[in-house]
Structure formats: C-alpha cells, structure tokens
Amino acid sequence: MNEAITFFMSIFEWIALLILPIVLLGYPFRKYVKSIIIMALMMSVLSIGLRMTTMPIILIISIQMVVIYLLVMLFFRAKRLEALVITSMGYGIYVFTQMVFIELLVRFIKLDYFEIIFKINGMTLIQIVNFLFVFALCFIIHFSKSHLDELRFYIKAPSIHRKYKITIAVISIMTYVFTWLIMFVLMTEDSGHKQMAIVLIMVTIFIILSFFLFLHIQFQKKRIIEAKQFFLNQEQQMTALVEKLMADDIKHFKVIEKLSERQMPQLITDYIKTNQLDKSPEQLNLHSDLSLVQDELLYAFLINKRKLASVFSVFIQVSGEMNAPTTVQQIRYLSVVIDDLIYLLHESPQTADKTISFHVETEESGTINFTISSSLHIDEKMHTSLKLFDAILQFKRLGAVIQSELRPVKVSIQAPLL
C-alpha cells in the first residue's frame, strides 16, 4: 500500500516539476501535456527502481537530474540550453517550495527532518500540499499572463550572444548545484548547524532563481529599446521617401511646364494619365481590421506600414491570427520586404491593383507563418538591388523555411515560434 502511494505521489510530483517552468516561461501548455505525463510516468518508474538498489540517495538524485534533462531534450525537442533552463527552474522552484513547507513543520511543530522525510504520512501530506500549491501557482501565472516570455525567446532563438548564453547556463547549473546540495544536507545526520545550513541554501536558491526574473527584465528592456530604434528609423525612412515624392512632383511640374510653354495640351493630358497624376488619394482607415491584433509589436508595425503605403496610394490588406507573437528581428525583415513592394507598386503604373496582402497564423507544430502577396511581377535580373532578397536570406538564418514566387509576388515564411 505504501509503495502504491509513493508511486502515485511521485507521478504528481514530476508532473508539477515539469508543468511549472512550462507555464512560467509561457510555452503553449496543451502542446506539452501528453509529453509531461509520459515523462512523469517514466521518471516515477525509474525512481522506484533506483530506490530498490543500494545506491546512496544523493547518487539517485543525481541520476534523476541527468535523465530528466535528457528526456526534456527528447520529448520537448528542446535545445541543450533550453532543456537546462526548464529542468533547473522546475527543480529549483519545486524543491524550494517543498523545503518551505518542511521548514514550517520543523519550526512550529518541532519535528525532526528525518521524521518528516521517512514518515510516510508526514511526507505524503507535504507532497500533496506542495503539489496543490504549485498547481495553484501555475493557474495564477497562466491567467495573469505573468510569463517570462523574453527569457523564452532567448533560450529558443537559433543564435544567442555568447555573453547571455554563458550567463543563463551558469544560473541554471548553480540552481542544480544548490538543489542537490540542499538534498545532501537534508540527508545528513543532525548537527547543530544543519537547520542554519538548510535555511542559507534555501535563501541562495531563491536568489539564484531571482536571476531568471532579472534576465527577463533586462531582455525586455533591450527589446523595447530595439523596437523604439527600429520604429524611429522607420519614421526617418518615411520622411526621406516623402522628400523623394516631393522631388518627383517638382520633376512632373517642370515637364508639364515645358509642354505648356510649347503649347502641347494633348501631350500634357497623356503625360498626366500615364503617370496617374490625376488620381486622387483614397481616404484609408489605418486601423480597419486591426482591432483584434494583440501583439503590440505587430500592431505598431502594421499601422506604420499602412501610413507609409497610403503615401504611395498602396493599401495593405491584413488577415489571419491576430494574437501571434512576433520578435523585433522578424518585424525588421518583414518591413524590408513590404517596403520594397510598396516602392515597386508605386513605380509600376501598369499595375492596376496596388494592394499588398499580409497574412499571419500560427501552427500547433510550433511555427508562425507570414504570407506576403501582391499582383506585382518582379524580374530578378532587372531588380537586383532590391533588399527583400537579403531579408529572405536573413529569415533563413533565423531557421525559417521560405517559399517565394516573383510572378506574381508571393512570399511564404515559416519561422520558429519563440
């Protein structure tokens, strides 16, 4: 009976340990439920098997840490750094909260550590309370949207700055080390300094885990600065393009002036129609069909592009999943593609439909898909200076799968969902 209780409690503990970092980092929870349950069953069977051996409990814990790390890489298809963060965060937070409940029993009920750990009723009660606490914490995090999204972006990114990579790895390894250390001290014989040592290690684990939050805040600030710089550059670009339009208008005026001096009214009429100078700009609603956009970066990007397009009498039609999360890098390269299309549509009077279609959606496979299309035909030999080709290459470096057609234009970008 005791073995059955231990086995089932072990399953719930492993589920809680794995769910907490997934929810905290903002992963799509439903995608990982099946994998978490399978891993929890496997780890519970492994734990029962290891406890039947004569191995020291500390060695068993070390083996469990290595195995769960490898399983997360396998089942979550996570990178090494990503798996390290998920498992260390799960271990650190779960063991910390469990030790808080054990410490409360030691302090207020005057029980010994060994009595709590090896007395089945006492330990089972702590496991149940801790499991319920962790699930309540996950529930609060999920519905309050208090996720460490920026940290997740970095650990999932195809490339990450060496400085950040080392920092995240060191924090994760230190979490592992002090989690192992608190279990080691807990299993040693009672001494006059044991309780103080456990409390100090708990404080250290809390401080180390706090660095994950600190990194998230720093990455968030960095992203905001990059976004501000990007949109500032966009405004400067728009100013330069407006100046170019003014220069074009002056050029048209001089041509018409010369034709007028030579008294050639028919040529003036033909010139105006050919260059579509008689077409009045349409009154466009920049915010139409954007009310459902939840990603702030995507919303600002679409408003900015519509402003630019309206100057050139081009319209951007938006469709798809409006809550898809984007990164500054993705927006930067999308901007290059759309800017080139806006300019080419403006410079192509023969293209009657001056519309750019922009579609975005996410898939359960963990990708975000962008589709940009237009009736415009591009000749690769004639338009060798276009920056959209470089932008497509940059998307490929970020791990995206690209499908492109130029006659007419249709660019499909399948990028990893970070």
N, C-alpha and C positions, 0 to 999 in steps of 0.2 A: 504493500500500500504506500509506504514511504517513498519507494523507488518511483512509483507512478506519479505521485505528487511532485517529486523532484524533477521528473522528466517534463511534465506539463508546464511547471513554473519556468523551467529552463527555456522552453519554446517561447513563452510570453516575454521572457527577459531578452532573448535575442531579437525578437520582433521589435520590441521597444528600442533596443540599442540601435537597430538599423533604420527604423522609421524616423527617429528624432533628427539626425543630420539631413535626411532627405527632405523633410518638411522645412527645417530651418534654412537650408540652402535654396529652397524654392523650386525643387525639381517637381515635375508633374507626378504627383503621388500615385495615381491609378496605374501608371505605366510600370511601376516597380513593385506593386503589391504581391503579385504571383512570385516574383523572384525573391522577395523578402521572406515569404512563408517557406519556400523551398530551402533557402539558406538557413532559416531558423531551425527547421527540422534536421538538416544535415549537421549543424553545429551542436544541437542537443544530443543527437546520437553519438557524435564524436566525443562530447564532454562526458557522457555516461561511460563510454568505452575507456577513456583515459583515466577516469576515476577508479576503474576496476583494476588498474595497474598499480605498481608500487612506486610510480614516479612521484616526485615531490609536487605539491600543489602549485608552486611557483613555476615549475617547468611546464606543467599542464596549461597554466595561464599564458605562458609564452608561446606555446604551440597554437593555442586558440587564436591569439593575436595574429600570428602569421597566416593561419588558414583562413580566417575571416577576411583578411586583406586580399588574399588570392581569389577568394570567392567573389568579392565585390568587383574585382577587375574582370572576372569571367562573366558573371550574371548581369552586371550593370554596364558591361563593355566600357569600363572606365579606364582612363589613363592612370599611370602609376601615381602621379601627384594627386589626382582627383580621388583615387581609392584611398590614399594615405590620409587625406583630409577627412573623408567621410567616416572611415573607421576610427581614426584618432578622436574625432569630435564625438562620435557615438559613444566610444569607451569612456572618454573623459567626462562628459556630462552625465552619463548614466551612473558611473561609479561614484561621481561626486555627490549626486542626489541621494544615492543609496547610503553613502557614508554619513550624510547629514542625518538621515533617519536613525542609523545605528548610533551615531554620537548622541542624539537626543535620548535614546534609551539608556545609554551608558551614564549620561549626566543626571537624568531625572529619575530613572528607576533603579540606578545603582547596580546595573547588571555588568558582568564581565564580558569582554569581547568574545572569548571562546564560548561562553554560554549562549550568546546570541547567534553566533555562526553555526555551531554544531547542534543546537537545539532546534529540531525540525519545525516546531510550531512557531518559535520566535522568528526564525529566518524566513519562513513562508509568509508570515504576516508582513515583514519588511518588504519582501519581494512583491507582494500584492499591492501594498501601499505605494511603493516606488513605481510599479508598472502603471497604476492608475494616475499617479502624479505626472509621469512622462506623457501619457496619452492626453491628459488634460492640457499639458503644456503645448503639445503638438496641435491640439484643437484650437487653442488661443492664437498660436503663431499663424496657423493656416487661415483663419478667418479675419485676423487683424492685418494680414499681408505684411507681417514683420519679417520678411525673408532677407537673407544675406545674398541678394542677387548679384551684387558686384563681385563678391568673392567667388561665386559660382562661375561668372563669366571668365574670370582669370584662370581658374583651375581647369576649365573645359576648353579654353582657347587653344587653337592649333600651335600658336607660339606665344611665349611669355618672356618678359625681360628676366635675365638671369638673376638680378637682384631680388625680384619678387619671388621667383621660383625657390631660391635658397631660403628666403625668409619664411615662406609658407611651409617648406619642408622641415625646417628647424623647429617651428612651432608645433607641427604635427608630431614629430619624433619626441620632442620634450613632453608632450601630452601622454604619449605612450609610456615613456620612461617613468614619469611620476605616477601614472596609473598603476604600473607594475610595482613601483616602489611602495605605494600605499598598501597594496595587497600583500607584499612581502612583510612589511612591518606588522600588518594585521595578524599574520600567521605566526609571528614570532612569540616567544614566551613573554608574559607580562613583566614589565620593568617599571621603574619609577618614572621613566621618560617616554614610555610608549604612547600615552594619551597625548602628550605635548607634540611628539613627532608626527602623529596622525593628523592633528589639527594643523600643524605647519605645512604638511604635504597637501592637505585639502586647500589651504589658502593659496599655495603655489599653483595647484591645478586650476583654481578659479582665475588666478592672474593670467596664466598661460592661455586659457580658453578665452579670456577677455581680449587677447591679441587678435583673435579671429574677427571680433567685432571692430576693433581698431583698424585692421586692414580693410574691412568692408567700408568703413567711413572714409578712409584715405582713397580707396579706389573710386568711391562715389564722388568725392571732391575732384579727383583727377578727371573723371568722366564729364562732370559738369563744366570744368574749365575747357576741356577739349571740345565739348558741344558749343560752348559760347564762342570759342575761337573759330570753329567751323562756320557758325551762322554769321559771325562778324565778317569773315572772308566772303561769304555768300552775298552779304549786303554790299560789300565793296565791289564784288563782281557785277552785281546788278547795276550799280552806279556807272561802272565802266561800259556796260552794254547799253545803257540809256544814252550815254555820251556818244557811243557809236551810232545809235539810231538818229540822234540829233545831227551828227555829221552826214549821215545818209540823206536826211531830209534836206539839208543845205545843198547837197550834191544834186538831188532831184530838182530843187528850186532853181539852181543855176542852169540845168539842162532845159527846163521849161522856159526860163527867162530868155535863153538864146533862141529857142524855137519861136518864141513870141516876137522877138526882135526881127526874125526872118519872115514873120507872118505865115506860119505853118500851123494853122489851128488843127488840121486833121492829124498831123504827127503828134501834136500835144495830146489830143484825145487818145490816140493809140498808145502813147508812152504811159499815160495815166492808167489805162486799163491793163496794159502789160505788167506794170509794177504794182497793180492793185492799190493805187494811191487814193482811189475814190471809195474804198471800203471803210466804213465807219467801224470803230472798235466796239465789240459786243460788251454789254454790261454783264459781267460774270460774278456769280456768287462764290467767293473763295471758300466759304465754309460749307457749301452744299455737300451732302453725303459724307461729311467728315465728323458728324456728331457722335458716331459710335467708336471713333478712334480712341483707345485707352492708353496706348503707348505715347507718352509726351514727346519723345524724340521723333517718332514717325509723324505725329500730328504737326509739329513745328516744321518738319521737312516738307510735308505736302502743302502746307499754307505758303511756305517760302517759294516753292516751285511754281505754284499756281500764280503767285504775284508776278514772278518772272515771266511765265508763259503768257499771261494776259498782256504784258507789254508788247509781245511779239504776235498778238492775236492768235495764240495757240491755247487750246483747252486740254487739261489733264483730267481724264476720267478715272475715278478710283473705285475699286471693288475688292471684295474678299473679306478676310478675317481681320477685324479692326483692333483686336487686342493682342496681336502678335508682337512679342518683344524684339527690339532691334538694338544694334550696337552702333557706336559712332563710326566705326570703320565701315560697316555695311552702308550706312547713310551717306558717308563720304563718297563711296564708289558708285552708289545709285545716283547720286547727284551729278557725277561726271557724265554718266550715260544719258540722263534726261536732259542735261544742259546741251549736249551735242545734238540731240534730237530736236530740241526747241529751236536751236540756231539753224539747223538744216531745213526744218519746215518753213521757217521764216524766209530762208534764202531760196526756196523752191516754189515759185508762184504757180507752177503747173500742178502742184499737189493741192487738190481742192479740199480734202478732208484734213484739216490741221488739228488733229486730235491725237493725244498720246494716252494709251490705256495702261493703267498701272494696277496690277492685281497682286495681292499678298495673302498667303494662307500658311497654316502650319499642319504638319502631318504627325501621326502617332509614332512614326519611326524616329522622331526627334530632329526634324528639319523644318526650316522656314523657306517657303518658295516665293520668289518675286518673279513676276512676268511683266515685261515692258514691251508693248507692241504699238505699231503705227502703220499707216498705209504708205509711208515713205519708203522709197527704194534707194539703197546705198550701194555705190560702186566702190569696192575696196581699193581699186587701183587709183581712182580719182580722189578719194578721201583718205589719203594715207596719214594725214596729220590729225585725224580725229583721236581724242583722248579716251573715247569709250572702249577702244581695243585694249588700252593699258588698264582700264578699270576692270575689264573682264579677266585679265591676267591676274590682277590683284585679288579678285574674288577666288580664283583657282588656288592661289597661295594660302588663302584662308580655309581651304578644304572644301570649297563649293564645287558642285557639278554644273557645268554650263552647257546649254543648248542654244545656239543662235542661228538666226536666219536674217539675211540682209535685203531680200527682195520678196515681199516687203519685210520691214524690220520686225523681228520678234526675238526677244532675249529672255530665256528662262534660266533663273538662277536658283539652284537648290543648295542652300547653305546650312551648316550645322546649327541647331538651335542651342544656344549657350545658356 
